[in-house]
Amino acid sequence: MDKKTFLLVFDGLNHENDYDRIKNFIKNGSIFRSWWNYIPFVFLVTTDMTPRDLARSLKEVTGDAGFLVIEVDPAQSDGFLPQRAWEWIKRREEEQDPRNEANLSTYSRRH
């Protein structure tokens, strides 16, 4: 199965979603090839899993609290984040399309 990038968004208002527990699960989980987190309760991860299998695995740390798992195309991203974040996204973009030669040299992708 191919490595895919997913956006994981957790309901930070639900007390069952413990931020440190979620982050440790993602950081230490063997199911994730890489991960990034800058915004609380929002993660970008790469994995070989399907969205359904990934969601089932995340239930271990979320209980009945809400969360979203959605596959994303790193090449189709925009926003205002630190340079380090765009570098992580750029690497995922290159992994998914090795022919992509876009240059990422500014603080934000677009203004």
N, C-alpha and C positions, 0 to 999 in steps of 0.2 A: 504494500500500500504506500502511496506517496505521502510525503510530509506536507502538511497543510497548516496554515495559520488561522487561528481562531481568536475572536474577541470574546472574553469572558467578562460579564458584568454581573455583580452580586448586589443584592438589596442591602445596602449599608444601614438602612433604618431598622431592619429586622435583627433583633438581638441574637438570633441563632447563627447569623453570619458573622463569625468572629474573624476579623481581618487578619490577625496574626496566625490563626490556625489555617485559614485559607492560603495565605502567603507561604507558610511552611509546607503545606501539602503540595503546592505548585513548585516551589523551590527544590524540594527534596524528592518529588515524585519521579519515578523512573519512566512514567508514561509521557513526560514532556522532554522534548529535545532542547528547547530553549524557551525562555519566558522574559517578559518585560512588564514593569509596573511603575507608573509615575503618578497616576491618579488613583486615589484610594478606591478599592473595590472594583477596579478596572484593570484587566490583564490582557496582554497579547501573548499567546503561546503557540508553539509549533509542536505537532504530534502526528503520529501515523493513525490515530484513532478516528472513528466516525464521530459526527456530532452527538449521536445518540449514546454511543459508548462513553464518550467523554462526559456527557451529562450524568450518566449513571455513576461514573467514578467520582464526580464532584459531590454527589449526594452524600458520600461518606462524611464530608465536612460541613455540609449545609443543612442537613436534616430536612425540615419542611420549608425552609426559607427559600425565597425566590432567587433565581439567577437566569442568565441568558447565555447561550453558547451559539455563536454564529460564525461561519467561515467567512474570512475576509480576503480580499486581494490587496496585498501591501502596495502594489503599484497604483491602486486607486485610493489614495489616502491624502488627507490635507488637514491642516490645523496649525496650532501654535504650541510647540513643545520644545524642550531643550534639544540642542544639537545631538546629544547622545541618544535620545529617543529616535530621531530621524535616521541615525546611523544603524540602529538595531532594525528598524523597519526596512531600510535600504538593503541590509544583508538578507532579510527574508525575501524581499523582492528579487534579488539576484539568485537566490536558491530556487525560486519557483520559475524564473525565466532567465537562464544564464546568458541569453543574448542581449538583455537589457543593459545599456551602457549609460543610463542617465547619471548625471553628475549631481551629487548632493553636497552643496557647499555653503548653504546659508542656514541661519538659525531656525527659520521656519520654512516650510516647503513653499508656501505662497502667502502673500499678504492680501 
